[in-house]
Amino acid sequence: MAFDSFRDFVNRLEAEGELRRISTPVATELEITEVADREMKKPGGGKALLFEQPTVNGKPSPIPLAINTYGSEKRMAMVLGRDSVEDAAAELNKLVKAKPPTSLSETFNLLGTALDLRHAKPKKVKSGPSKEVIQLFDKSPSTTNSQLPTLLNFPIQQCWPQDAGRFLTLPCVVTHDPDTGDRNLGMYRMQVFDERTTALHWQLQKVAARHGRRYYEKGERMPVSVFLGGDPVYAFCASAPLPDGLDELLLAGWLRKKSVPLIKCETNDLEVPADADIVLEGYVDPTEPLRDEGPFGDHTGYYTLPEPYPAFHLTAITHRKDAIYPSTIVGQPPMEDFHLGGASVRLFLPILKMNFPELVDLALPAEGVFHNLVFVSIKKTYPMQAYKIMHGLWGAGQMMFAKYIIVVDEDVDVHNTSEVLFRVGACTDPQRDALFSRGPADVLDHATTEMAIGSKMGLDATHKLPGESGFHREWPPIIKMDEAVKNKVDSILNQQPNK
């Protein structure tokens, strides 16, 4: 289903017993982080939180703050408008399988075509609630009831003690390719420098960074718009690992079964969802030097140290009168982002399977903070097949950042870390079964010798076939009880009185 606003989503969470309201004042400086961190680490991800009186420098903000709204299996299913994430994945699989692709790039091209054919293409509108309040910098407000004349009055968090300041953590950043006009919707944290300037932390390999490089080459001012809130599926799509050139708003329209209404910004030619809660319009100036951004307590569990990034200059702020500010925090896992990332993996797993038919399942355990650790199960039918999967995944989009890939047999539950580690210990010879490679690394990985360049390791924890990797012994069967005996014992135990 489509949500008309983030408040609509929050109300639905409350009706489903997934929301906890906090009515007492809580500081956006560190205190909200501590409350949210405790909630996120509860079994199942805890509940979503709505802070009705977040304070900024000791003063209550007129806008409430919502956090951990994506932080459970149930809430992610609600975001995707389905009973479960698996239901959405099954629908997408049927849609794309209409014409079997021959390559991964063809798969994603087909996905874009299929989504467009399902009437998911965004539609342009002339008005919307995102413009109920308009603040134009250097000009008089177009409304007399504007409550947020500067960026500093929003309940933007300082998440961790050594953070360089306040950071927007769930911004949906809209950019256009200056050559093709293709839109990209990405999610890049934004450090607040002052009332009308932030950093844009688009990392080296991100699509918006590529757009930015072209504007820098052209010497042209780059229009950028950022929105927060609206249908919660927007933020999910902004964080999803879609390929360059595929419009994330097509995926959003398909998931919500309703086209995304787009409205032109006040001070640039970009378009944003008309149902967004908050919109920040502005530009990046390629003639000015980059500015240091950070430190920031990141999803790696460590602080990202200062690095130079572009400055985003605001030219306008628009918002709903009843806006809610959506936020999140990242840090030592498990956190809310684990559920966002897990939903992406499950949604696009059927597409990966179309190019890797032996692939059974894939998991990114929380301890691996997305890029550090990948568990893969395969139906193994020939020697060295595990290595084929390793190389294939390292060449598949953001999987290039995977530091460790562990491949196991199809009977292993890759979502059970204990089960995977048992196979690693039992089924590998370290020298024979480890593969080392080099390639692009996550910019946020502090352990690499050089930024964005690192080594990778694949580990083949599958059963070994005769002659594979010099293996010449007989592979023993794993210990399992006979199914008939298990069924009989179930019957016996079920007949016993409960005590």
C-alpha positions in Angstrom: 0.0 0.0 0.0 1.1 3.6 -0.5 1.4 5.9 2.5 0.4 9.5 2.0 3.0 10.9 4.4 5.5 9.7 7.0 2.9 10.6 9.6 0.5 8.3 7.9 3.1 5.5 8.2 3.8 6.4 11.9 0.0 6.2 12.6 -0.1 2.8 11.0 2.8 1.6 13.1 1.0 2.7 16.2 -2.2 0.9 15.2 -0.1 -2.3 14.6 1.6 -2.1 18.1 4.9 -1.2 16.5 5.4 2.3 17.9 6.3 3.7 21.3 5.7 7.4 21.9 8.1 9.4 24.1 6.4 12.6 25.3 9.0 13.9 27.6 11.7 16.3 26.2 14.8 14.4 25.0 17.9 16.0 23.6 18.9 15.5 20.0 22.5 15.8 21.3 23.4 12.2 22.2 20.3 11.4 24.3 18.1 10.2 21.5 20.9 8.0 20.3 21.2 6.3 23.6 17.4 5.7 23.8 17.3 4.4 20.2 20.4 2.3 20.5 18.9 0.4 23.5 15.7 -0.1 21.6 17.4 -1.4 18.4 19.4 -4.0 20.3 16.3 -5.6 21.8 15.2 -9.0 20.4 13.6 -8.5 17.0 14.7 -4.9 16.7 12.4 -3.4 19.4 9.8 -0.8 18.4 9.8 2.3 16.4 10.1 5.5 18.5 8.4 8.8 18.1 10.0 11.6 20.1 7.3 14.2 20.5 9.5 16.9 22.1 13.0 16.5 20.7 15.1 19.4 21.9 17.8 21.3 20.0 20.3 23.2 22.2 17.8 22.8 25.0 14.8 24.2 23.1 11.9 22.0 22.0 11.6 21.6 18.2 8.2 22.1 16.6 8.7 18.9 14.6 8.7 15.4 16.2 11.5 12.9 15.4 10.8 9.3 14.4 13.5 6.7 14.6 13.9 2.9 14.2 10.9 2.9 11.9 12.6 0.4 9.6 14.1 -1.7 12.4 12.1 -5.0 12.3 10.9 -7.7 9.9 7.3 -6.6 10.3 8.0 -2.9 9.8 10.1 -3.6 6.7 7.2 -5.6 5.2 4.9 -2.7 6.0 7.3 -0.3 4.2 7.2 -2.6 1.1 3.4 -2.9 1.3 3.4 -6.6 1.5 2.8 -9.3 4.2 6.5 -10.1 4.1 9.7 -9.1 2.3 9.6 -12.5 0.6 6.2 -11.8 -0.9 7.7 -8.7 -2.6 10.7 -10.6 -3.8 8.4 -13.3 -5.3 6.4 -10.7 -7.2 9.5 -9.0 -8.5 10.9 -12.4 -9.6 7.7 -13.2 -11.6 7.8 -9.7 -13.2 11.4 -10.0 -14.5 11.3 -13.7 -15.5 9.0 -12.8 -18.4 12.1 -12.8 -20.6 15.2 -14.6 -19.2 18.3 -12.3 -19.4 21.7 -13.4 -20.6 23.8 -11.2 -18.3 23.6 -9.2 -15.1 23.4 -5.9 -16.9 20.6 -7.2 -19.1 18.8 -8.4 -16.0 18.7 -4.9 -14.6 17.8 -3.3 -17.9 14.9 -5.8 -18.1 14.0 -4.9 -14.5 13.7 -1.2 -15.4 11.6 -2.0 -18.5 9.3 -4.3 -16.5 8.8 -1.7 -13.7 8.0 0.9 -16.3 5.5 -1.3 -18.0 3.7 -1.9 -14.7 2.7 1.8 -14.6 5.2 2.6 -11.9 6.6 5.6 -13.8 6.4 8.8 -11.7 3.8 11.4 -12.6 4.2 15.2 -12.5 1.9 17.3 -10.3 1.6 21.0 -9.8 0.9 21.1 -6.1 1.4 19.0 -3.0 1.7 19.1 0.8 5.5 19.3 0.6 5.0 23.0 -0.2 2.6 23.9 2.5 5.4 26.0 4.1 8.0 27.6 1.8 11.2 29.4 2.9 13.4 30.9 0.2 16.8 32.0 1.4 17.6 35.7 0.7 14.0 36.3 -0.1 10.9 36.9 2.0 9.0 33.8 3.0 6.0 33.0 0.8 4.0 32.1 3.9 3.6 34.0 7.2 3.5 30.9 9.4 6.9 29.5 8.6 8.3 27.9 11.8 11.7 26.8 10.4 13.6 29.8 9.0 16.9 28.0 9.2 18.2 24.4 9.0 19.4 24.6 12.6 15.9 24.5 14.0 15.2 21.0 12.7 15.7 18.2 15.2 18.9 17.0 13.6 20.9 14.7 15.8 24.5 14.7 17.0 24.6 10.9 17.2 27.8 10.1 19.0 30.2 11.9 21.3 33.0 12.4 18.8 30.8 13.3 15.8 31.8 16.6 14.2 28.3 18.0 14.7 24.8 17.3 13.6 24.1 14.9 10.7 21.1 14.2 8.6 21.1 10.4 8.5 18.0 9.5 6.3 18.2 12.1 3.5 17.1 11.1 0.0 19.4 13.0 -2.3 18.2 13.8 -5.9 20.7 14.4 -8.6 20.7 14.3 -12.4 23.3 13.1 -14.9 24.2 16.3 -16.8 24.7 14.3 -20.0 21.7 11.9 -20.1 19.3 13.6 -17.7 18.9 10.3 -15.8 17.8 10.8 -12.2 19.4 9.2 -9.2 18.0 8.9 -5.8 20.7 8.1 -3.2 21.2 8.2 0.5 24.3 10.1 1.7 24.8 11.5 5.2 24.9 15.3 5.5 26.9 17.1 8.2 25.4 20.4 9.1 28.0 23.2 8.8 25.6 26.2 9.5 22.1 27.3 9.0 22.2 26.9 5.2 25.2 24.7 4.4 25.9 21.0 4.8 28.4 18.4 3.5 27.3 15.8 0.9 29.1 12.5 1.8 28.7 10.8 -1.6 31.5 8.2 -1.7 33.8 7.6 -4.6 31.9 4.8 -6.2 28.4 6.3 -5.7 26.2 7.4 -8.7 25.8 11.0 -7.3 29.6 11.2 -7.1 29.9 10.3 -10.8 27.3 13.0 -11.5 29.3 15.5 -9.5 32.5 14.7 -11.3 30.8 15.6 -14.6 29.6 18.9 -13.2 33.1 19.6 -11.9 34.6 18.8 -15.4 32.1 21.1 -17.0 32.6 23.8 -14.4 28.9 24.1 -14.0 26.9 24.6 -10.7 25.3 21.3 -9.8 21.6 21.4 -8.7 20.9 19.1 -5.8 17.7 18.6 -3.8 17.1 16.5 -0.7 13.9 15.3 0.8 13.0 13.5 4.0 9.9 11.6 4.8 6.9 11.0 2.6 6.1 7.4 1.8 8.8 5.4 3.8 9.5 3.3 0.7 11.4 6.3 -0.7 14.2 6.0 1.8 14.3 2.2 1.2 14.7 2.7 -2.5 17.3 5.4 -2.0 19.4 2.9 0.0 18.8 -0.1 -2.4 21.7 -1.3 -4.6 20.2 -0.4 -7.9 22.5 -0.1 -10.9 23.5 3.3 -12.4 20.8 4.6 -14.7 17.8 2.7 -13.2 15.5 5.2 -11.5 14.8 4.3 -7.9 11.4 6.0 -8.1 10.3 3.4 -10.6 11.0 0.7 -7.9 9.2 2.9 -5.4 6.1 3.3 -7.6 6.0 -0.5 -8.3 6.3 -1.3 -4.6 3.6 1.1 -3.5 1.4 0.1 -6.5 1.0 3.8 -7.2 3.0 6.3 -9.2 5.2 8.6 -7.2 3.8 12.2 -7.5 6.7 14.5 -8.5 6.7 18.3 -8.1 9.2 20.8 -9.4 11.4 22.5 -6.8 11.2 26.2 -6.2 14.8 27.2 -6.9 16.1 24.5 -9.3 14.7 22.3 -12.0 14.9 19.0 -10.0 11.7 17.2 -9.0 10.9 15.6 -5.6 7.9 13.7 -4.2 5.1 16.1 -3.6 4.1 14.1 -0.5 7.6 14.5 1.1 7.6 15.9 4.7 10.7 18.1 4.3 12.6 19.3 1.2 16.0 21.0 1.0 16.9 22.6 -2.3 20.3 23.9 -3.3 23.5 23.4 -5.2 27.1 22.3 -5.2 29.6 24.9 -6.5 32.5 23.2 -8.4 34.6 26.3 -8.2 34.9 26.2 -4.4 37.3 23.9 -2.5 36.0 20.7 -0.8 35.5 20.9 3.0 36.4 18.4 5.7 33.5 16.2 6.8 33.5 14.1 9.9 34.3 12.5 12.2 31.1 10.5 12.2 30.2 7.4 14.2 29.5 5.0 11.3 27.9 1.7 10.6 31.3 0.0 10.8 31.1 0.5 14.5 34.0 2.9 14.4 34.2 6.6 13.6 34.9 7.7 10.0 37.7 10.2 10.2 37.6 13.6 8.5 37.8 13.6 4.7 37.1 16.3 2.1 33.6 16.4 0.5 31.5 18.9 -1.4 29.5 21.6 0.4 25.8 21.7 -0.3 24.4 25.3 -0.2 20.7 25.6 0.5 18.5 28.0 -1.5 15.1 26.9 -0.1 13.4 24.8 2.5 9.8 23.6 2.0 7.8 21.3 4.3 4.5 20.1 5.5 2.8 21.9 8.3 2.5 18.6 10.2 5.9 17.3 9.2 7.7 14.5 11.0 11.5 14.4 10.8 12.7 10.8 10.1 16.1 9.8 11.5 18.3 6.8 12.2 21.6 6.1 13.9 24.4 3.7 12.9 27.0 2.1 15.0 28.0 -1.3 16.5 25.5 -3.9 15.2 22.7 -4.8 15.4 21.1 -1.5 14.4 18.2 -0.4 12.3 20.1 -0.4 9.1 20.5 -4.2 9.3 16.8 -4.6 8.5 17.0 -2.1 5.6 20.0 -4.0 4.1 18.5 -7.4 4.7 15.3 -6.4 2.9 17.4 -5.3 -0.1 19.2 -8.6 -0.2 16.0 -10.6 -0.2 14.3 -8.4 -2.7 17.0 -8.7 -5.3 18.2 -12.2 -4.5 15.8 -13.7 -7.2 17.5 -11.4 -9.8 21.0 -12.6 -8.7 19.7 -16.2 -9.0 18.8 -15.6 -12.6 22.5 -15.1 -13.4 23.8 -17.6 -10.8 21.4 -20.6 -11.0 23.4 -22.5 -8.5 22.8 -19.8 -5.8 20.4 -21.0 -3.1 20.6 -18.2 -0.5 22.7 -15.3 0.6 23.0 -13.5 3.9 24.8 -10.4 5.2 25.2 -11.1 9.0 24.9 -8.1 11.3 28.4 -8.7 12.5 29.8 -8.0 9.0 28.2 -4.5 8.8 27.1 -5.2 5.2 30.3 -5.2 3.3 32.6 -7.2 5.5 31.0 -10.6 5.5 28.8 -12.5 3.0 27.5 -16.0 3.5 26.4 -17.8 0.3 24.9 -21.3 -0.1 25.0 -23.1 -3.5 23.9 -26.3 -5.1 27.3 -27.6 -6.0 27.5 -29.8 -9.1 31.1 -29.4 -10.4 34.6 -28.7 -9.1 35.6 -25.1 -8.2 32.1 -23.9 -8.4 32.5 -22.0 -5.1 35.2 -19.9 -6.7 33.0 -19.1 -9.7 30.4 -17.7 -7.3 33.1 -15.7 -5.4 34.3 -14.0 -8.6 30.8 -13.5 -9.9 29.6 -11.7 -6.7 32.7 -9.5 -6.5 31.7 -8.3 -10.0 28.1 -7.6 -9.1 27.4 -4.0 -8.2 28.0 -3.2 -4.5 29.1 -6.8 -3.9 32.5 -5.5 -5.0 32.9 -4.2 -1.5 32.5 -7.7 0.1 35.6 -8.3 2.2 35.0 -12.0 3.0 32.8 -14.4 1.1 32.1 -17.8 2.6 30.5 -20.4 0.4 28.7 -23.4 1.9 26.5 -26.2 0.6 22.8 -25.9 0.0 21.8 -27.7 3.2 23.3 -24.9 5.3 21.1 -22.1 6.7 23.2 -19.0 5.9 21.1 -16.9 8.3 22.4 -19.1 11.1 25.9 -17.8 11.8 26.7 -20.7 14.1 25.8 -23.2 11.4 28.0 -21.4 8.9 31.0 -21.3 11.3 30.6 -25.0 12.0 31.0 -25.7 8.3 34.0 -23.4 8.1 35.7 -25.3 10.8 34.7 -28.7 9.6 35.0 -28.4 5.8 38.0 -26.3 5.1 41.8 -26.7 4.8 43.0 -23.1 5.2 45.7 -23.2 2.6 43.7 -25.1 0.0 40.3 -23.4 0.4 41.2 -19.7 0.8 41.3 -17.4 -2.2 42.8 -14.0 -2.0 42.0 -11.2 -4.4 42.2 -7.4 -4.7 39.8 -4.7 -5.8 37.6 -1.7 -4.8 36.9 -1.4 -1.1 34.3 0.6 0.9 35.6 4.1 1.5 34.4 3.7 5.1 36.6 0.7 5.7 39.3 2.0 8.0 41.4 -1.2 7.9 42.5 -1.0 4.3 46.1 0.3 3.7 44.8 2.7 1.0 41.4 4.3 0.9 38.9 2.5 -1.4 41.5 -0.2 -2.3 41.7 -3.5 -0.4 42.1 -7.2 -0.4 39.4 -9.8 -0.3 39.2 -13.4 0.8 36.9 -16.1 -0.4 36.6 -19.3 1.6 35.2 -22.5 0.1 33.5 -24.4 2.9 31.5 -26.7 0.6 32.1 -30.5 0.4 35.0 -31.3 -1.9 34.6 -33.4 -5.0 37.2 -36.0 -6.1 40.2 -34.3 -7.5 39.0 -30.8 -6.6 41.9 -28.6 -5.5 44.1 -31.7 -5.1 41.6 -33.4 -2.8 41.9 -37.2 -3.2 40.1 -38.6 -0.1 36.6 -39.8 0.4 34.3 -37.1 1.8 32.4 -38.4 4.8 28.6 -37.9 5.3 27.4 -35.5 7.9 25.7 -37.0 10.9 21.9 -36.9 10.6 19.1 -38.8 12.3 16.8 -41.0 10.2 13.6 -39.1 9.4 11.4 -42.0 10.3 13.0 -42.2 13.8 12.6 -38.5 14.2 8.9 -38.7 13.3 8.3 -41.6 15.7 10.0 -39.8 18.6 7.9 -36.7 17.9 4.8 -38.9 18.2 6.1 -40.5 21.4 6.9 -37.1 23.0 3.5 -35.6 21.9 1.7 -38.3 23.9 3.5 -37.4 27.1 1.6 -35.3 29.6 2.9 -31.7 30.0 4.6 -31.1 33.3 
